[in-house]
Amino acid sequence: MDFQKELNDIFETIKDTLPTGVEYLSYNIKSYTGRGTSGQSYFAIVDGKPDREAIPEVLKSDRETRNNEINKRINDIEFEITVAQQPGRFVIFSLSKENGFTYRIATLEELVYLTKFYLMGIVDPGTRKEIFADVAPDKKTGKPDVIGRQKIYYGNGEVKEYTGAPISDFARAAFHALDEKLKFVYAMVSPDEAIIRTSPAIPGLTELYEVNEDLALDASKLENIYEFLESHSEAKVGKALEALQANSEFRAKAEKRYGQFIKARVSENAGIDSFAEAALTRKEVELFGDRHFTDEVISLSRLDEQECQTIVTFIGSLVQNYFDIKEFKDQMESAENKNEAKAIYLEAAEKVKNGILDEAHVYEEGWFGKILQMLAHHEVEKLMFEKTRFKVKNDDFLKGFIFYLGMNNSSPVYFDVFQSTVSGFSEFFWFLPSVPRTAWGDTDFALPENTLKFSRRAHYRIGDEGEWQLQPAQDDDRPAILVFYLSEFFERYGMSVYNFSKTVSDSPFFIYDRSLKKKGPKFPDEVDINKQDFDAGFNILKTIWTEYVAHADTPNFSRIFKTTTNLETDDFFVESTYGFAPGYNLDSAVATITDQGFAVVRWEEFWDYDVE
């Protein structure tokens, strides 16, 4: 596409709407992830400051104008021109009645000039903003990671600090313009002035920002060494490694703390001397923040392959610090049944959790220690994938990551997979105490192979509106009936046993779908009871159904009850039949029901999400 020709054609269409003597500018920079851009909308320079008020309609990008034909055409060509450039290049668009519609790659001088204008425009009157931004190339891609923070100074003396760096576009562009040598950007901004300092300085444009670090290290305490290691300071990390070289006891402890992580990030033969190469960047540390690790949720939404791998590798290596994952796999695959396997898992999980906590307590203020603390206490109820590239190998790190999901939570984790690429969850999916439930939207359904000796079933559905199903498919097509004692009901909800007669308390209770009413179970040896016991039993059964069982969302609910549609109203409802069998005990009632061709679901089994 001839970009300049399209700009010229647009100019011919709009030139008569432009005032004379005014140049309008905007600039964009290509994103590093996906096909996108960021930048600033059009402005004019008035009295030495950017002015966005008197902008022609054709250059506005608000909701009212963005879909106008000419506005959309301008946005489209600017986007195409920007994404065609090398990463980190500012593209300046200039439009005036006298000079037409043009674009150019910004010089370093223009980068500084435009960034100062932008920064002054985001500071409120009566305040000052101080901005700090670390800039470092990603260890695998070489693309610059920009991680920053900012302080706002108010007129009343109050100071507030926030994460984020509104100078990140400038930092990325300057990183490339300075042959990838840029390490730090500092700015002090008021509504009237912006001072930018960089390390190294940009000759003639910015002053040098010098980091004055206190490199005095008391190496007699291990936590001091860990503080230096986890500081993100090249000089401090070097000091810490020197201290470990001189102290074999501390070195061994550091190898234990970071060893598996370093091997995962560098190579199998790497040791503590490779810590700097292995360490997470500031951007990678943010992956373990509250954007992705919220209450009871791990969200991998919109993460790319490398970001997913970082999380999986860190957690998986951490798990391997505290037990041999191959030995654990052999133990699980030798277990004869679910209870035996669960005991093996819980013993390993306790060892991992205690190990993580013990290590975190040695030093918990650095990035590594803070992540340890978070992971040791994080209950995972939901693992989210949305537009996620979860393309990770089924190696020991993935196995360790899946193992971790059940460490603080015995109920089944809910995997929500939507419009994502997922390579697999490893056979450890089946090793968790409760098999995860999975939902799949616009994504190929695929569960890993079960390598255990015994069968397990996973609860899944396709799409948000899909019905819950079991994988492997339910092989028992007999109609099922819920059977229980009242004492089981009261025990589950921590209630005191009501003052029922012995007849009612000792009778097996049962609930099943109304459609089976005419062919429900018969109890030929049932004994007669008085009206008081009859009424008491059916009253409590009605309460149990309406207030407890009818609202259950367990896999066994759909096995016993079916949803009915009211053809007149399209409302959904479920109806039941219930009763009890005086003169029977639970065993004889179960045998009678089974002999008549029904399947029996016991009380605890009904409430178990992990259907076996």
Salt bridges, closest charged atoms under 4 A:
GLU6 OE2 - ARG73 NE 2.70
ASP9 OD2 - LYS5 NZ 3.16
GLU12 OE1 - LYS15 NZ 2.95
GLU57 OE2 - LYS60 NZ 3.15
ASP76 OD2 - LYS72 NZ 3.37
GLU80 OE2 - ARG35 NH2 2.87
GLU110 OE2 - ARG104 NH2 2.96
ASP134 OD2 - ARG282 NE 3.04
ASP145 OD1 - LYS283 NZ 3.56
GLU158 OE2 - LYS160 NZ 3.88
GLU161 OE2 - ARG149 NH1 3.26
ASP169 OD1 - ARG172 NH2 2.51
ASP192 OD1 - LYS49 NZ 3.24
GLU207 OE1 - ARG197 NE 3.17
GLU230 OE2 - ARG257 NH2 2.99
GLU249 OE2 - LYS253 NZ 3.51
ASP273 OD2 - ARG251 NH2 3.17
GLU284 OE1 - ARG265 NH2 2.70
GLU305 OE1 - ARG389 NH2 3.59
GLU333 OE2 - LYS329 NZ 2.79
GLU336 OE2 - LYS453 NZ 2.82
GLU359 OE2 - ARG257 NH1 3.20
GLU386 OE2 - ARG302 NH2 3.87
ASP396 OD2 - LYS326 NZ 2.49
ASP416 OD2 - LYS382 NZ 3.95
GLU427 OE2 - LYS329 NZ 3.66
GLU427 OE2 - LYS399 NZ 3.59
ASP475 OD1 - ARG457 NH1 3.87
ASP476 OD2 - ARG478 NH2 2.98
ASP476 OD2 - ARG559 NH2 3.14
GLU488 OE2 - ARG602 NH2 3.61
ASP506 OD2 - LYS502 NZ 2.88
ASP535 OD2 - LYS531 NZ 2.63
GLU575 OE2 - ARG514 NH1 2.79
GLU604 OE1 - ARG492 NH1 3.90
GLU605 OE2 - ARG559 NH1 3.82
ASP608 OD2 - LYS338 NZ 3.42
ASP610 OD2 - LYS338 NZ 3.63
ASP610 OD2 - ARG456 NH2 2.50
GLU612 OE2 - ARG456 NE 3.00
